[in-house]
Amino acid sequence: MMNQMYEALGISREVYDFSESVLSGLEDRFQKIDETAEYNQLKVIKAMQDARVSAECFESSSGYGYNDRGRDTLEEVYANVFRTEAALVRPQITCGTHALAIALSANLRPGDELLSISGKPYDTLEEVIGIRPSRGSLAEYGVTYAQVDLCPDGSFDYEGIRNAIKPETKLVEIQRSKGYQTRPTLSVEQIGKAISFVKSIRPDLLCMVDNCYGEFVERIEPGELGADMVVGSLIKNPGGGLAPAGGYIAGKLACVEQCAFRLTSPGLGREVGANFGVMQSFYQGLFLAPTVTAAALKGAIFAANLYEKLGFTVVPNGTEERHDIIQEIEFGFPEGVISFCEGIQAAAPVDSYVTPEPWAMPGYDSDVIMAAGAFVQGSSIELSADGPIKPPYAVYFQGGLTWPHAKLGILKSLQRLYEKKLIEIQVSGKNVN
């Protein structure tokens, strides 16, 4: 009956049998993921109980949002979960890039230098910084930028970092996930060691971690290992697929207050900002986030093992430890990226009939294809895939609110490549084109 359901959704017997043969070897990996999800679920529940979350916290506010109990309590919960002094969690933060831009512009001043020690930041930050000229960039306000690339093995270049820190260096940025790069994702332990190294040279330096796609993948977060700011989006892991918008900045109280003054206005800070009725989805999304992240991780590992068996380069590979939910698959030709995204879109509960196409998306330096039939527009904790149409022609797969949906999406991507004769599948001892 299970195979019949997959057939009804367009999955051939060859693709189904091949995928089941790969899936049978992943039980131990999946069990470990479930154990981490259980730990993180308990952590979230305790944070909510300690903050005395009540039904009144879900009430809507409008206008100035003065004395918004739900908003203030949620920020206490986030600070507890991420083990930081304070947090700013707002629907007015439009996306991860916006949250990062707030954190940077709030804590840097003209003449300061921003130093990235994890190589080139994500594409959309290039215009925020001014690497690619843009109106309102940090560069326009006299903030300079320097960069230390990671070592070839993906580790931090400690000697390069030491040499790059100058008197004008004010803030060190670390990007946990890979973005549209082929490097490994950084573990929280690696990030913590890098922060300790930076602080040993200059204790006054601020360390900010772009935590997007990494929340709840491990049992600890960067704030527990010395990060002054930990920044992310609510339509990724911590929103649990329910948050309709928003972002967070968790960290040292002084840094978070600076961010609040930048988000709202000097003199107002965290005291204003209506919630517009989204509090219940914010709370409930955070409650579900550990198990939703676990589902996405299972999908990433399944995809890695499937496509690795077909001969493609995947990062991380099928056996590596995971530190975010993103799975890169390097096809080497544009048709592979496009076909994969077509399959993911065809598996969606929303807009499954739409065919994604590459386009000149704002903030990127090449055409980008994005597949996401999501309940929340752009939500990349939901089943989604995207990639720039440029060498090495890699696709970046992430999300899946449930493991069965993640599995279906991966099978649909495989089916699309199989139907276009872009891959061969081993069936009953022979290759089938």
N, C-alpha and C positions, 0 to 999 in steps of 0.2 A: 504493500500500500504506500509506503514511503517513496519508493521509486516512481510509482504512478503519479504521486503529487508533483515530484520534480519534473516528470515528463509533461505534465499539464502546464508547467511553467517554462517549458522549452528546453529542458536539460536532457540531452541524449543519454542513452544507456552507456555509451563509451566514456563520456565525461563523468557521469555519476560513478561508475565503477572505478575509474582512475582516481577520483577524489577520495573515495572511501578507502582505497588501499593506502593512501597517504595519511588519512585521518586516523587510521587504526593505530598508528605509532605515536600519537600525541597525547595519550591519556595522562601520563605522568606530568607533562608540561601544564596541561589544563588544570590538574589538581593543585599544583603550586600557585597558579594564578588565583584559583578560588580561595586558597588559604590567605593570600595577600588581601583579596577583596573582603574576606571576613574580618581581618584585622582592621582594615581601614573603615569598614562599616561600623565597627564598634567605636572607633575613634570619633567618627562623625556623631554618632548617637550620644556619646559622653559629652562632646562639646555642646550639643544642643541642650542636653539636660543641665549641664553646668551653667549655661546662660539663661536657664529658665524660660525656654521657648514656650509660648502659649498661643491659643487660638487668636488672641488679640493682635499677635504679631503679623497676622495675615491681612489686617485691615488696610484699605487703600488710603492714600493721602494725596493731596493736590496742592497747588499753589506753592508757597515757600517750603512746605514740608517740615515746619518746625515741630520739634518733639515727636518725631516719627519713631515710635517704639520698635516697630518691626524692622525698620532700616538699621537702627542703632544696635539692636540685638543681633541681627544677622551679621553685622560687622564684627561683633564680639565673637560670634560662632566661628567665622572665618579666621580670626586671629588665633582662636584656640586650636582649630584644625591644623593650621599652618605653623603653629608654635611661634607666633610673632607678637610684638607688643600691641599692634593695632592693624586695622584693615580698612580699606575703602572699597565698598562693593555697591555699584550703582548701575541702574539701567541707562543713565546718561552717558556712560562709557560705551561707545558704539561698537568697538571691536578690539581685538588684541593689539593691533597697531596703535589705536587711539590710546589704550592704556599705557603702552610703552612710551608713546610720545608725551603723555602727561607726566609720567615718572621722570623722563629725561629733562623736559623743559622746566619742570618744577624744581629740580635739584641742581641745575647747571646755570651758570651766569656767564656773561660776556668775558672772554679771556680764559675760561675753563676749557679743559680738554676732555673729551670722551674717548676712552680706550676700550676697544673690543678685543678680548683675548681668546675668542673662539672663532676667529676668522671673520669672513664677510657675514654681516647680519642678513636676515631675511629680506627679500627683495623690496617689500613695502616700506622697510625702515630706511632704505637708501635715500629716499626723498625727505624723510623726516630729518635725517642727519645732514643731508646736503651733499652726499656722495654723488647723487644725480641732482643737479640744481632744481629747486622747487620753491615756490613762494611760501614764506613762513618757516623755512627750514631752520635748524639750529645754526647752520653756517651763516645765515643772514643775520643772526643775533650775536655773531662773534664767537661761537663755540667751535673749537677745532676738533678734528677727529684723527685718531691713529688706530692701527690694527696690528695684531699679532696673529699670524696664522697658526693653526694647530700643526703638530708634527705629522709626518706621513702616516703614522699608525693611529691618528686621531686623538692623541694625548696632548696635554698642554705643553707649550714650549716655555718652560720656566725661565731659562736664560734670556729668551727673547722678551718675556714679560718684564724681567728685571731691567733690561736695557731700555724698554719702552716707557717706563714710568718716569715722568719728568716733573718738575716743580708745579707746572700748570695742570697736570693730570688731576682730575677731580672725581671722576666716576668711571668704574670699570664695569663693562657689560659682558655678560656671559649668556649665550643662547644655548639652551639645553638641547633642543631638537635640531635636526639637520636643515630644515627648510628645503629649498630646491638644490641641495648639495648631496654629494655621495659619501660624505663623512659619517662616522658612527655618531649616534646620539650619546650625549654625556650623562654619566650616572650622577646621582646626587652625591655619592662619595667622592667622585672626581672633582665635582664642583666645589665641595667643601674643602678639599685639599688646596685647590687653586685660590679660594678665598683666604684661607689661612696664610698662604704664601704671600698674597698681595698685602694683607694686613701686617705681616711681619716686616715688610719693607716700609709701608706707610699706613699706620693704624687709622689715620683720618680719611683714607680713601673709601668712598662709597662703592659697594658692590651690588649690582642689580642683576637678577636672573630672569631672563625670558623663559617662563615656565610652561609656555603653551604646549599642549599635547602630553605633558609629563605628569600631571597631577594624578595621584592615586595609583600610579603604575608601581611605585615602590612603597615601602612602609614609612619612609621619612621624606621630608620636603626640604628644599634648600634653606628655608628660614631657620631650620634647626641646626644648621652647620655654618651660621654666620652671615648669611645674605642680609643686606640692609633693606632690600626690596625684592619681592617675588611677585611677578606680574603675569596675568593671564586673562583669558576670555571666558565668559560664561556660556558661550555657544560651542565650547569645546568641553573637555572632561568635567570640570566642576559644576556645570549647569545640568548635567545628567540628562540632556535632551529635552528638558522641560523649560528651562530659562529661555524666554523669547528674545533676549538681547542682554547686553551688559558686559562688564569686565570687573576685575579686582586688582588691587595693589595691596599686598600685605607686607609688613616689615616694621622697622623701627618707628616709634611714634613720631619723631621729628620729621622723618622722611615722608610718612603718610600724611601728616598735616600739611607739609609743603604741597603735596599732590592735591589735597582737598582745596587749597587756596587757588591752585591752577585750574582745577576742574570747575569750580564755582566762581569765587571772587575773593580777592584779598579782603580780610575782615569778616567774611562769611564762612568759608571753609566747609567743614562737615556738618554745620548746623542746618544747612538748607539742602533741598533736593527731594522733591516728592517722589513717591514710589509708583504712583499711577496704577495700583492694583496688581503688581507683579510679584508681591512678596511671597505668596503661597508657592508659586512656581519656582522661585529662587530657593526657598527652603526645601521644598520637596525634591527639586533637581539635585541639590547638594546631598540630600539623604540617599538618593539613588545612584549618585556618581560612582561610588566604589564598584558596584556590580555592573553598571553600564561600561565603565572603563575596562573591567575584566572581560566583558563580551567583545569589546573592540580589540583587546590584546589577543584573544583566541583567534579572531579573524585574521589579524596580522600574521600570527605564527602559522596558521593554516595556509595563507597565501604564500608566505615565504617558502614553505616546504613544497607546495605544489609547483611553483614556478622555478624553484631551484632544481627540482627533479626533471623539469623540461629543458634545463640547460641555461637558463637565464641567470645573470648576476643579480642577487638580491641583497639589500642592506637594511637591517641586519640579516645575516644568513639564517638558515633554518634552525640552528642550535644555539645561537648566541643569546645571552641574557638581554632582557628588554628594559629600556628606560623611557620609552614613549610609545604611543600607539601607532606611529607612522611606519608603513612598510614601503620601501622603495623597490621597484622592479625595473631593471634597466633592459630595455628592448633593443636599443641600437638603431631603430628605424621608427619613423613617425607613425606608420600604420599600426604598430603595436600599441602605442600610447592611446591613439584614438579608438581602436577597437576595444581595448580594456575599459575605457571610460564609457563607451556605448553599452557594454555589458553591465556595468554598475548601474547606469541610469535605467536600464531595462528591468532591473531587479527592485526598483524603488516602489514604495506604496503610493507616492505622489509623483505625477508627471512621468510615469514609466514609459509613456508613448512618445516622449520627446527624444530627439537625437541631438546629443551635445556636439558642438563644433568649436574649433579653436577660434579665439577672437582677441583683439587688442585690449586686454583688461587693464583698467587704470592701476598704476603703481608697478607695472611689470615692464621689462625691456624686450619682451618677445610675445608672440601670441601664446595664449594659455587656454587649455581645454579643462573644463570643470564639469564633473558629473555629480549631481546631488538632488535626488528627489526627496526633499526633506520637509518635515512639518514646520521647521524654522528655517527661513531663508539663509543660506550660507553656513548652516550648522554643520561643522566638520566632526562632531562627535556622532552624528548620524552617518549612515553609510554614504561614503563619498570618495571620489578619486579626482586627482587633478595633476597637471604637469605642464611645463613649458615646452613648446614645440621647437626644441633646439637640442643639439647634441648634449649629452649622450642619449637623448630620447628616453628619459626615465619617467615613469608614472609613480605617483605618491598616493597610496591607498590608506584610508583610515576610517575608523568609526564602525558603527553598527550598534544600535541601542540594545539589540539582543543577539546572542550567538547564532540562532537559526537564520536571522536576516543577514548577518555578516557572511555566513556560509553560502546562502543563496547568491549573494552578490558576487562572491568569488567564483562560484560555478558559472554564473551568467557571463562573467568576463572571459572565462576559459572557453565557454561555448562559442562566444563571438569570434575569438581567435581561431578556434577549431573549424568553424564554418567557413571562415575566410582562407583556410589552408595556410595559416601563418605559423601553426605549430603541428607537431606530430605527437600522438598519444599512444603509449604502449598498451595494447589490448590483447589479452590472451596470447602473449608471447610474440606478437607481431606489431609493427608500427602501422598506424592508421593515419593518413593525412587529413 
